Amino acid sequence: MRVLGIILLFLSAGFALSGQNDFRVIGSVHRITTAISADFYIHSIEDQRVFRANLGIVNRGVRKDIKRPLILESGFFDALLEQMNGWLSAEPGAEPVVAKLRELYIWEKEGVNAALGFIRLEMAISGKEPGQEKVISVELSGKDLTVAGGHAPRLEAAFFQCLQQYNEQRNSKASGPVAAPSVEETRPPKPGLMAAANFLNLRQGKSNSVPGTLRRKGGPYRYELSRSSASNGFPYYALIKEDKLFIWAGNYPGAGFYYTRVLEQGRYLFMIDDIYIRQDSELKEQFGQFFGKVGIVIDMDTGLPQIVNDELMAQLMAPYPELREKYLFKDILKFPFQLTRVQNVIAEINRREQGG
């Protein structure tokens, strides 16, 4: 029995270590029963998304401090095509159109006592006539959970509203040539404070000027956004000031209500913070009930945040034998003085990723 108990202990530890990279599958829920009278139907869906690593990072666990990548279930686009055509009450001789998915991203701002979900959808729909392509953008938010039980009612609602808007544009009585899809103007950075609403905006370099200033909030790396008026809604994913980046701490495991300065930028973002893993957190299975200084890495290819430990550093250095020979890490969580060397490794990996 004792041997069996030891085996089970090792198996559970291995599962806990892999849990940080686990993901949740997403599908639609088939709640919409309304039909749209239309003179078109969706012939096909083309996935033209630039970012396909996942659909976002969602909060999970009792404490809502577990971060999980969100991916599409197998056969999602085939099911979506059937579902979207099911919403259309197409007339005889309806025109076949092609729906080109440009952007689909879901994110959550969820805590123990509050939850707010968002979804952004952008789709270009084109018919027979050249130059008649219409670009539809839908962004929804609310207090309901974005993803529950592996399904997202808001995802279904976004695609339905996209069809509604396209149908209204087709039937509008406006005369004159159809405007070409708008192209976002590239403007030089504005002075002052800029903000990215979510990870995908940060990755794509989309930011807006925001009022206020950043000021220290205890510790060398923590900051808060000070504004003359009360802030509405949830915090920005990131703030940018004079090329320095600050990430809202709620976007990585075990952190609180403040912005953390990014020490290294590139393929990987690297930060240092003091975090507290509570007794009722599922992170306790992986890291124990922990309080102390840790390194945080966010992979800009996926948006996945991870706490730096020995296993993560071995994974990051695996493609670089010379780094493995130069740097040795042992019990990083127990001995955080090694985080200076961790920062050096992340900086070197970023340089190599950028061809430097």
C-alpha positions in Angstrom: 0.0 0.0 0.0 2.8 2.4 0.8 4.4 1.8 -2.6 1.0 2.4 -4.3 0.6 5.6 -2.4 4.1 6.9 -3.5 3.2 6.0 -7.2 -0.1 7.9 -6.9 1.7 10.9 -5.4 4.2 11.1 -8.3 1.4 10.7 -10.8 -0.6 13.6 -9.2 2.5 15.7 -9.1 3.1 15.2 -12.8 -0.5 16.1 -13.6 -0.1 19.3 -11.6 3.0 20.3 -13.4 1.3 19.8 -16.8 -1.9 21.6 -15.6 -0.5 25.1 -16.2 -0.4 24.4 -19.9 -3.8 22.7 -20.1 -6.5 24.3 -22.2 -10.2 24.6 -22.5 -12.1 23.7 -25.7 -14.8 26.1 -27.0 -17.9 25.5 -29.0 -21.2 27.2 -29.6 -24.3 26.4 -27.5 -27.2 26.6 -30.1 -29.4 28.9 -28.0 -30.4 31.3 -30.8 -33.7 30.3 -32.5 -34.4 33.6 -34.3 -34.4 33.5 -38.1 -33.1 36.4 -40.4 -35.0 36.9 -43.7 -32.2 37.2 -46.2 -31.4 37.1 -49.9 -28.1 35.4 -49.3 -26.6 32.3 -47.6 -23.0 31.5 -46.4 -21.3 29.4 -49.1 -18.1 28.9 -47.1 -16.1 30.3 -44.2 -12.4 31.2 -44.6 -10.2 31.4 -41.6 -8.0 34.4 -42.3 -6.9 35.1 -38.7 -3.3 36.2 -38.3 -3.3 35.1 -34.6 -4.3 31.4 -34.3 -2.4 30.2 -31.3 -5.6 30.4 -29.2 -8.8 32.4 -28.7 -7.6 34.0 -25.5 -6.6 33.1 -21.9 -9.5 32.4 -19.5 -9.5 32.4 -15.7 -10.3 29.1 -13.9 -10.1 27.6 -10.5 -11.8 28.4 -7.2 -9.8 31.5 -6.8 -10.0 32.4 -10.5 -6.2 32.5 -10.6 -5.5 29.6 -13.0 -4.9 30.8 -16.6 -6.0 28.5 -19.4 -5.5 28.9 -23.2 -8.8 28.6 -25.1 -8.9 26.7 -28.3 -11.6 25.9 -30.9 -13.0 22.4 -30.8 -12.5 20.1 -33.8 -14.9 20.7 -36.6 -15.8 24.2 -35.3 -16.0 25.9 -38.7 -18.1 23.2 -40.3 -20.5 23.3 -37.4 -20.5 27.2 -37.5 -21.3 27.2 -41.2 -24.3 24.9 -40.6 -25.4 27.0 -37.6 -25.1 30.4 -39.4 -27.1 29.1 -42.4 -29.6 27.8 -39.9 -30.2 31.4 -38.7 -30.9 32.6 -42.3 -34.3 32.2 -43.8 -32.9 32.5 -47.4 -35.2 33.4 -50.3 -35.2 31.3 -53.5 -32.3 32.2 -55.7 -30.3 33.6 -52.7 -26.8 34.7 -53.4 -23.9 32.6 -52.1 -21.4 34.7 -50.1 -18.1 33.9 -48.5 -17.4 34.8 -44.8 -13.8 35.6 -44.2 -12.9 35.5 -40.5 -10.3 38.2 -39.8 -10.3 38.3 -36.0 -11.9 36.3 -33.2 -10.7 36.8 -29.7 -12.2 36.2 -26.3 -10.9 37.3 -22.9 -12.1 37.4 -19.3 -11.6 39.8 -16.4 -12.8 37.4 -13.7 -12.3 37.4 -9.9 -13.8 35.7 -7.0 -16.5 38.4 -6.6 -16.8 39.9 -10.1 -16.7 38.7 -13.7 -16.7 40.5 -17.0 -16.3 38.9 -20.4 -15.5 40.3 -23.8 -15.5 39.0 -27.4 -14.3 40.7 -30.5 -15.2 39.4 -33.9 -14.3 40.9 -37.3 -15.5 39.3 -40.5 -15.3 40.3 -44.2 -18.3 39.1 -46.2 -18.1 39.1 -50.0 -20.6 38.2 -52.7 -20.5 37.8 -56.5 -19.8 41.5 -57.4 -16.2 42.6 -57.1 -15.6 45.4 -54.7 -18.7 44.7 -52.7 -16.9 43.2 -49.7 -18.3 44.5 -46.4 -16.3 44.3 -43.1 -18.4 43.8 -40.0 -16.9 44.2 -36.5 -18.8 43.2 -33.4 -17.6 43.6 -29.8 -19.7 42.4 -26.9 -19.2 42.6 -23.2 -21.1 41.9 -20.0 -21.2 40.4 -16.6 -21.9 36.9 -17.7 -19.0 34.5 -17.9 -17.4 34.3 -21.3 -16.8 30.6 -21.2 -18.7 28.2 -19.1 -18.7 24.4 -19.4 -16.6 24.6 -22.6 -19.2 26.8 -24.4 -19.6 30.5 -24.9 -23.1 32.0 -25.5 -21.4 35.3 -26.3 -19.5 33.7 -29.2 -22.8 32.5 -30.7 -24.3 36.0 -30.2 -21.4 37.7 -31.9 -21.7 35.7 -35.1 -25.5 36.2 -35.1 -25.1 39.9 -34.8 -22.5 39.9 -37.5 -25.1 38.4 -39.9 -27.7 40.8 -38.8 -25.5 43.8 -39.5 -24.5 42.4 -42.9 -28.1 41.8 -43.8 -29.0 45.4 -42.8 -26.2 46.8 -44.9 -27.3 44.8 -48.0 -30.8 46.0 -47.6 -30.0 49.6 -46.9 -31.3 52.2 -49.3 -28.1 54.2 -49.3 -27.0 55.0 -52.8 -23.6 55.6 -54.2 -20.5 53.4 -54.4 -19.7 51.0 -51.7 -16.8 52.2 -49.6 -13.8 49.9 -49.5 -13.0 48.4 -46.1 -11.4 50.9 -43.8 -7.7 50.4 -43.1 -6.6 51.4 -39.7 -4.4 54.5 -40.0 -0.8 54.1 -38.7 -0.1 57.1 -36.5 3.1 58.0 -34.7 2.9 57.3 -31.0 1.3 60.0 -28.9 3.1 61.4 -25.9 1.8 60.4 -22.5 0.1 57.2 -21.4 -1.2 54.6 -23.9 -3.3 51.5 -23.1 -4.0 48.1 -24.8 -7.4 46.8 -23.9 -6.4 43.1 -24.2 -3.5 40.8 -25.1 -4.3 40.7 -28.8 -4.4 44.5 -29.0 -1.0 44.6 -27.3 0.4 41.9 -29.7 -0.9 43.8 -32.7 0.4 47.2 -31.5 -3.1 48.7 -31.1 -3.3 51.1 -28.2 -5.2 54.3 -27.3 -4.2 57.3 -25.3 -5.6 57.3 -21.8 -5.8 60.1 -19.2 -3.9 59.8 -15.9 -0.5 59.0 -14.6 1.3 56.0 -13.2 2.6 56.1 -9.7 4.4 53.6 -7.5 2.3 51.3 -5.3 4.7 49.6 -3.0 7.7 47.5 -4.1 10.1 48.4 -7.0 7.9 47.1 -9.8 4.2 47.8 -8.8 2.3 50.8 -10.1 -1.3 52.1 -10.1 -3.1 54.3 -12.6 -4.1 57.6 -11.0 -6.9 59.5 -12.7 -8.9 62.6 -11.8 -12.2 60.8 -12.4 -13.3 57.4 -11.2 -12.4 54.5 -13.6 -15.2 52.8 -15.4 -15.1 49.1 -16.1 -12.1 46.8 -15.7 -8.4 47.6 -16.0 -6.5 47.7 -19.2 -4.5 44.6 -20.1 -1.4 46.8 -20.4 -0.2 50.4 -20.2 2.6 51.9 -22.2 4.6 54.9 -21.1 7.7 56.1 -22.9 8.3 52.6 -24.5 8.0 51.0 -21.0 5.4 48.4 -20.6 3.2 47.7 -17.6 1.0 44.6 -17.3 -2.2 44.4 -15.1 -1.2 41.9 -12.4 -4.5 40.1 -12.6 -3.4 38.8 -16.0 -0.9 36.4 -14.4 -1.3 33.8 -11.6 -1.5 34.7 -8.0 -1.3 38.5 -8.4 -3.4 41.5 -7.3 -4.9 44.8 -8.3 -2.0 46.9 -9.8 0.3 47.1 -12.8 3.7 45.5 -12.9 6.6 46.9 -14.9 7.9 44.6 -17.6 11.7 44.2 -17.3 12.3 42.4 -20.6 10.3 42.7 -23.8 10.3 40.6 -27.0 9.0 37.1 -27.7 8.8 36.7 -23.9 7.7 39.4 -21.4 9.5 39.1 -18.1 8.4 40.6 -14.8 9.2 40.1 -11.1 6.6 40.3 -8.4 5.6 39.1 -4.9 2.7 36.8 -5.2 0.5 34.9 -2.7 -0.9 31.5 -3.6 -3.8 30.9 -1.3 -4.8 27.7 0.5 -7.9 27.2 -1.7 -6.1 27.9 -5.0 -5.5 25.0 -7.4 -2.1 26.5 -8.0 -1.2 25.1 -4.6 -1.1 21.6 -6.2 1.8 22.8 -8.3 3.6 25.3 -6.2 2.4 24.7 -2.6 1.0 27.4 -0.4 3.4 30.0 -1.5 4.2 33.6 -0.7 7.2 35.3 -2.1 9.1 36.8 -5.0 8.7 35.1 -8.3 9.5 35.7 -12.0 6.6 35.8 -14.4 6.9 35.0 -18.2 4.3 35.8 -20.7 4.7 34.2 -24.1 3.8 36.8 -26.8 3.1 34.0 -29.3 0.3 32.6 -27.1 -0.5 35.1 -24.3 0.1 32.3 -21.8 1.5 33.6 -18.4 3.6 31.2 -16.3 5.4 31.4 -13.0 9.2 30.8 -13.4 10.5 27.6 -11.9 13.2 25.1 -12.8 11.1 23.2 -15.2 10.1 26.3 -17.2 13.7 27.5 -17.5 14.7 24.1 -18.8 11.9 24.3 -21.4 12.9 27.8 -22.5 16.6 27.0 -22.8 16.1 23.6 -24.5 16.7 25.1 -28.1 19.9 26.8 -26.9 22.6 24.3 -25.7 25.1 27.1 -25.1 22.6 28.7 -22.6 22.1 25.4 -20.8 25.9 25.1 -20.4 26.2 28.7 -19.2 23.3 28.9 -16.8 22.3 26.4 -14.1 19.1 26.9 -12.1 18.2 25.0 -8.9 15.1 25.6 -6.7 14.3 29.1 -8.2 11.1 29.4 -6.2 13.0 28.7 -2.9 16.0 30.9 -3.8 14.7 33.9 -5.8 18.2 35.6 -6.0 18.5 33.6 -9.2 15.9 35.8 -10.9 18.6 38.2 -12.0 20.1 35.4 -14.1 16.7 34.4 -15.3 16.2 37.9 -16.6 19.6 37.7 -18.4 18.5 34.4 -20.1 15.1 35.9 -21.2 16.9 38.9 -22.6 19.3 36.7 -24.5 16.5 34.5 -25.8 14.5 37.6 -27.0 17.6 38.8 -28.8 18.0 35.5 -30.6 14.3 35.3 -31.4 14.5 38.8 -33.0 17.6 37.8 -35.0 20.0 39.8 -32.9 
